[in-house]
Amino acid sequence: MYLIVGLGNPGKQYESTRHNIGFRVVDSIAKDLNIRVSKGQCRAIIGQGLIGDKKILLAKPQTFMNLSGESILELFKWYKIEKDHLVIIHDDLDLDLGKVRIRPHGNSGGHKGIESVIEKHGTTEFIRIKIGIGRASLGGDNSEYVLANVPKEQMEPIDEAIVLASEAAKDIVTEGINAAMNKYNQS
């Protein structure tokens, strides 16, 4: 089974923020595969289904971003997920707006949700799908920027990246990480 986790913050006030792009990708995958992500377990909202003949568990942690690793670790242990079958989807300040990158491992890059996953799992060895949100043009506080709603003029590249990241997650499951990286890390 693959555990595919979108990072975000629970609550209506965060739905349209840059930091909730991971949740939106999970919703996109769920819609494409007709999976209901509605069951509460391990402090997450989850749904199970198949990609081809492979089982997947979609999850949106409800612990808030900075504690995401707690919920993910509980799911990881409960479902006995193999370490190379954990896929985390998240926003990335260091990628240009709308860019999608797949990485097999790496540091947190300052992302608090990823820091939490690394801390709880004790490793940086898990797959990430990063979605570029760019940086605030005037500098400023990153937390204000990531927690702001996506402005109208940025919606199209974000929506396109969500579809691309959804396809990338499915390809990781069906074709493997290397094939997915070769396909999606080109531009």
N, C-alpha and C positions, 0 to 999 in steps of 0.2 A: 504494500500500500504506500502511496505517496501522500505526504501531508503538505498541502499547498496553503500557505498562510499569507493573507494580506494584512499589512500593518495599518493601523489607524486608531482613531479615538471614538469611543461609543458616544451616542447622543446626537440629536437632531442638529444642534448648533455646529457640529464638526463635519456634517455630511459633505459639504461642498468645499472643504479646505484642501489645500495642497497636500497636507499631511495624511489625508484619507484616501489617497490614490490607490493604495494597496487594497483597501476595502472595495473600492470600485472595480478593480480588476477581478477580485473574487466574485463579485456580483455578475460581472460580464461572463466569466467562465461558467458560473451556475446557470445563467440564462441560456448560454449556448448549448449546454449539456442537459438542460431541464432538471437541474438538481435544486432541491429546496434547502436553502441555508437558513434554518430556523430553530434547530434544536440547541438548547443550552447544555454545555458540558465543559468541564475543566475551565470555567471562567471564559468561555468562548461561545460564539454562535457557529454551529457546524452544519455540514451537510455531506452525505456520502454519495458516491456515484462511480461511474466508469468512464475512462477514456480508452476506447477500444476494449481490450480485455483486461486492462489494468485498473485496480481499485484506487480511488482517490478520496481523500478527506479534505474538504475545503473548510477553512477556519478564519474567523474574524475575532481576535482576542478582545475581550471586553474589560481588560485591566488598565486601559489607557496606555498610550504609546510607551512611556518610560518603564513600564512593568510588563511589556509584552512577553518577555522571555519566560516569565513564571507560567503563564497560561500555555505557551507553546511547549515547554518542558513537560507539563502535566499531560498534554495530548500525546506528545512524543512517547512518553513512557506507557500511558494507558493503551495505546494502539500498537506498541512495540514497533515503531517506525525505524527502519534502517537509516543510519546517519546520512547516506547519500540519497535518501528519498525525502529529505526535508527541503522545501522550496519556499523562500521568504520573498515577498513582493513588497517593495517600498519606494517612497519618493527619494530623490537624490538632488541635493543643492548643487553638486559639482558637475552635473550633466546639463547640457543645454536643454532648454524647454522642449519636451516631446521626444527626446532621445530615449531609447531603450537599450540597456546593456545587461548581459547575463554574465555572472561571475561564479566560478565553482567554490570560491572561498575568498577571504580577505578581511581586512580590519573594518571597523565600524564607520570610518570616514566622518566621525562626529555625530552620527545618527543615533539618537538616544534609544530607539526601539531595537536597533541592531546591537548596540552596546549591551542591552538587557539580555538579548538572546545569547550573545557571546559569554556574558557573565554566568548565566544559568546553565548553559550547556558545557562551559569550560573548553570551548573550541571555536575556531573561526571556520571550520570545515563544514559549511553548509551552503547550498546553492542560493544565490540571490538574483532576483530580477529587479533591476533598478530603473526607475522612470525619472527622467530629468525634469526638474521644475525650475532650473536656473536659480540665480541668486537675486536678492533685492538689488535693484539698480543703484540705489543710494546708500548701500551698506546697511547699517542699522541692525536691529535685533533679529537674528534668524528665527527665534521662536515666534515673533509677531508675523514674520513673513510666511512660515509654514502653516501657521494656524489661521491665516487669512483665507477668505473664499477665493477661488480661482476667478480672476477677472474675465469678463466676457470676451475680450480680445485674445485670451489664452485658451479658451475652451476648445477650439478646434484642434490645436496640436495635442492637448491633453487627452481629448476623446480618442484621437487617432492612436496615441501611445497606449491607451488602455486596451484598445482592440489588439494592437500588436503584442503587448505584454501577455494578454490572454492567450493568443495563439502560441507565443513562446513557451508559456507554461505547459500547454498541451503537447507541444513538440518535445519538451524535455522528458515528459512521461513516455511518449511513444517512440522517439528517435534517440534519446540520450542527450546528455549535456553538451558533448562535443559537437554533435550535429546541430544542435540548437544555437550554440555560440557561433558556429560558422555561418549560419543562416541570418542571425539577428544582430551580430556585432559588426556588420560590414560598414555601416555608414557612420 
